[in-house]
């Protein structure tokens, strides 16, 4: 049997599925404390119960704890971070309305970029027969399971975030991780016990603004 989840709701009761769905934000401030093996296995076992295109389960999950691998990938990650966001630090922190990132979000993402290799566990979800894929829907065969990994981690009080900012180094990463030639990493998920922040409902636009009924632009008031 898997270990019992440790997550609790705001009132101290065991975490329900809907509460987990509403309170699993990206956690980018992660402590280096190790994740127990039985907890990690339980999280991964929950992840693979997620949806898979045609139920083929044509995937693999590379768990990285090797510091040498982490440091190599973290270097690529920081290069991309600097190019995409870091060079705009002053403008973003000044609250530039044209920025795609809030000042608070920037600081969390910057912290993760600077300390990525300190997260005790990384998970790379890997999809087979995807290296040369051109369909924009290729990720539908694994991203549902990726979200299950994040939700299972939440149930054990472990923070996660989903990132692809190591991109542009797929060939080097394939060699570093010993992946099959047809495989493609679909994300990097750093995992760890949160060192700062709280489990809170991510801010989103009201559901009434983004849900359309039968045709785009047809909205309804929520009861």
N, C-alpha and C positions, 0 to 999 in steps of 0.2 A: 504494500500500500504506500502511496506517496505521503510525504509529511503533511501535516495539517497546515493550511494557509494561516498566515499571521495578520493579514490585513483586517482593519476594523473601519466601520463607518464613523461618522462624526459623533454619534451617540454611544460609541464603544461597542456596538453590536457587530457580529460577523458581517463582513462585506457582502452585499448582494450583487448579482450580476449587473443590474441596472446602475447601482451606485458605482461600480467599477467603471462602467461605460462612461459615466458622467464625471469621473474624477481620476482620469489617467492622462495628465498632461506630460509633455516632455520634461524629464528631470535631467538637468545638465550639470548640477553640482553633485558629484558622486564621491563618496568616501572610498578609499582604497581597500577597505576591509574585505576579506575573501567571502565569496558566496558558498555556503556548504554544498558539497557534491549532491546530496540527496535533494536539496531544494532546486539546484540547477537542472538535474535530471527531470524533476517533476514539471518544471516550467517548459522544458523542451518537449516532454511527452504531451503536454497540453497543446503546444504549438502545432505539432504534426496532426492533431485532430481537426485542424482547420481545413477550409475548402481547398480543393486541388482540381485543376482543369481535367475533366474526364476521369477524375479520381485516379489519375496516373501516378500521382505522388513522385513525379520525375524531378526530385529535388534532393538537396543535401544541406546540412546545416554545419558550417565550420565554426567551432568554438575556439576562440583564441585566448590563451593566457600567457603565451610565450612573449616575454618582454622585448626580445629582438625583433619579432614580427611587428609588435605594436609600435615600436619606435620608428621602424621604416615607414609604415603606413601613416603614422601621425605626422611625419615630415611632409608627405604628400598632401595630407589633409590641411596642414597649416599653410602651405603654398597656395592652395586653392582658396582657403579662407581669406588670406590676405588680398588676393586678386579680386575676389567677389565682394568682400565686405570690409575687411580690415583697413584697406586704404581709404575707406569712406567713414572711418570712425568718428571724426569730429562732427561731420555733417549729420550722421545718424543720431549721435548723442545730443545734438542740438535740437532734435525733434523735427528735422526736415520732413515736411508733409509728403514729399515725393518718395520717401524711402519706403521700401517694402518691409522694413523691420522696425519695431519700436525700440526706444533706448533700452528698456528693461530686457526685451528679447535679445537685443544685441549683446548686452553684458553677459547673459547666460550662455549664449552661443560662443562668445569670445572665450569665456572660462573653459568651456568644453574643448574648444580648439587648442587652447594652450596646455590643457591637462588631459588630453584624450587618452594617452597611454597609461594614466593612473587608474582608469576604470578597471576593476579586477577581471571582468569578463567581457569579451566582445563576441558577438554572433554575426556571422555572415550567412544570410540565406542565399542559397545557390540554386539556380535553375538550370537544368540540363537542356540540351538542344536549343539554347538561347543565344549563344555567342554571336551568331550571324542574323539574329531575328530583326525584322523590320517593322513588325506589327506593334502599334502603340499599346495594344492590349495584352502584350506578353506577360506583364506583371500580374495580371488577374489570376494566374495560376499559383501564385505564392503569397501575395500581399495579404490575403485574408488570414492565412496562417501566421504571417508576421504580426498582425494585430493581436492574434490570440496569444502569441508569445509575450507581447507587451502587457496584455490584460492578466495573464497568469503571473507575470512578474509583479504586477501591482498587488495581486492577492497575497503575495509573500512579502510585501513591503519593499520591493526592489524597484528602483527607478530605471527607466529606459528612455531613449530617444531614437528616432529614425533619421538616418542621414545617408547621403550619397556624395558627400563633399570630397571624398577621396578619388572621385572620378577622373578619368584621363590617364589612369595608370593600370588599366585592366590587364594588359599583357604581363606587366611586371607582377601584379597581384596574383594572376593565375599561376605564374611560376613560383611565387613566394609561398602560396598555399597548396601547391601541388594539384591544382584543379585539372579535370579532364579538359581537352581542347574545346569541347562543345559547350562548356559550362560558362555561366555568367553570374557574377555576384549581383544581387538585386538591391542590396542595402548593407549598411553597417549599423548594428545596434549595440552601443556600449551599455553595459549593465552594472549597477552597483547600488548599495544602500545610500539613500539621499543624505547629503551632509548639510543641506540648506534648503529652505523653502518648505512647501507643504503640498499635500494632495488636494488639489483644488479643481473646480470645474473650468476647463479652458474657455476663454472668452470667444464667442462666436456671434455672428449676425443672427438676429431672431429667425427662428425656423420659418415663420410666415413669409419672410422676405426671399427665401431661397427655394421654397417648395412650390412647384407648378403642378396644376391639376389638368391632366389630359393633354393640354397644349402649353408650350412655353408662354409665360406672361399671364396665365390664368391663375389667380391666387385666391385663397380663402382666408377668412379670419379664423383664428383658432378658438374653439369653444372655451 
